[in-house]
Amino acid sequence: MLLDGLDEATSEAQRERMARLFEQATKTYEQCRFAVTTRPAAYTGEATLAGFDEVRIDDLTPEAVEDFLGHWSGCLYPDEPGKAESHRRQLVEALHARVDIRRMARNPVMLTALAVVHWNEKRLPEQRADLYESIVMWLARSREQIEGREPADRCLALLGQLALAMQNQPKGRLTQVGKGPAAEMIAAQFREAAEEERLERARKFLTQNEVDSGIIVSRGSDVRFWHLTFQEYLAARAIAGLADSKQQELLLTGEKLYRPEWREVVLLLGGVLLVRQGAGKVDGLVGAVLARVGARASLADKARCAGLVGAMLRDLRPATYEFADKRYEETLEAALGVFDGKKSRGVDLMVRLEAAEALGQAGDPRLREDNWVTIPAGSFLMGAQKKNRSEPNYDPEAQERESPVHEVELKAYQLGRYPVTVEDYQRFMEDDGYQNERWWKAGGFGQRSEPGRWEEQSEHPNRPVVGVSWYEAAAYCAWAGVRLPTEAEWERAARGTEGWEYPWGHEPPDPSRANYRETKVGRPSPVGLFPLGATPEGIQDLAGNVWEWIADWYAPDYYGKSPRENPQGPRRGEGRVVRGGCWFVGSRVLRAAYRYWDVPEDRYDVQSFRCAREIP
């Protein structure tokens, strides 16, 4: 006997009566097996079924999502298999378009919501605020026909006030709050009730909404939003309802809009304003942000402002919004100057470092560009030696493991302009990269749950991610559909076809070219901060900043038996190759031919990686 939807009962008392009925039925029909389904929020207190084993439904696997979409499309077009398959393909494409959508699709309720929105609108809205509005509105409407329930618009307005109150706390954002304080945050919104009744009305609303929409859920005695994105979106929705002066007072006082926990709220606010009130409202908000950065502002302030405004404009791009204000272009040009060798000449490195960090925290526009660099097919001399000054690739610092010098021929490939950044890696984590075994075929699954010192790293989005093992690097690459470079590919990019000693040529390192011990930064720096150290193709940070994991196993004598064409390294070994040096080492290690290795399980705050791929 399958009894589906205990939570469909309209009140707690009804759920309790039904629970007793089900319990009695199991005693009366002892030979019959019973299964009862319900949302977790409704399965508490006296509604809990005695004698039943509780099983929680896990997130859907990618295969289960595919099955759902196939069944869904087949039900929509039961007699038209061609249309059903076409609809399924459209849904699959829509769900794979963005990481945040893929993440939501793992939850059965959210997957259903996305499928309904796609059916009703013949697409999934490209603008994020538009998409979230469609989803939360569908969830809010799911029970509004029940007597005593708030209309959907009113429901979302109340939840928006709760979200904004949780965001706007003196000591920083709350992501969950006690049920009593949560009711106090919205009690004033029940103006139609007598003052002494408002708190009870608020408690009742929150209890009902947990069961009705699932937008908020319980965690013990606390309440939280089902996903942080819902909290951020509904807070933005609430801010959009304020007068312009109140919006600016809220966001600009104390420069709240630049705090990491407010970034998504501000970005979504732009979308809400555009969809609900028009482009003029967005113009006003962006203009107010730019107005606070005067001509005499520091490079760091300009970078921070340019990064935030640029992120807002990118978020609104699907809605074809354009912002015609020369102040933005001027601010952006000034801010990005910290990554330009000519424009940053004469600017103190620490000033540039501060500006680059600010740009990263607000949203570094360089990281959204196409940062693949093509290396054409051809041959080069790999390795170094110090036996004979007259021979190619002579290097007085060369070590035995770098010889003999040998010719290698590579097919064309592409290499990442920068090492993988914290921002890049965070998308892997948000897509449950550590929980999905399919990405870990190279090994290491279940050994870690995040990179080393991740909480600290996440505050620096445009730095290279560090504290990752070779297995974590390989898993990221599998998720992204790319791979780690071979040792030959890395060295070809670093020294070109002329046999340069360093990525920039033969000149010895100095603090203007790389982040190493003598630079005295003392930590990883934002990618691309040393443009004078780039290769002619524009590949950055191949010398210094962070060691980079390579695909190959390491063997000290491999160069003596390496194949000429596209070498892949030894078939096995104890360690994997690392290349490039790091912020902690001296200048000798920055040589393009320098080889080192580490065991693949190790992870330090000097180790990162960059990606390679075949020519698309």
Summary of the structure (lengths in Angstrom):
residues: 616
radius of gyration: 28.6
end to end distance: 53.7
largest distance: 96.9
contacts: 1980
relative contact order: 0.07
helix: 49%
strand: 10%
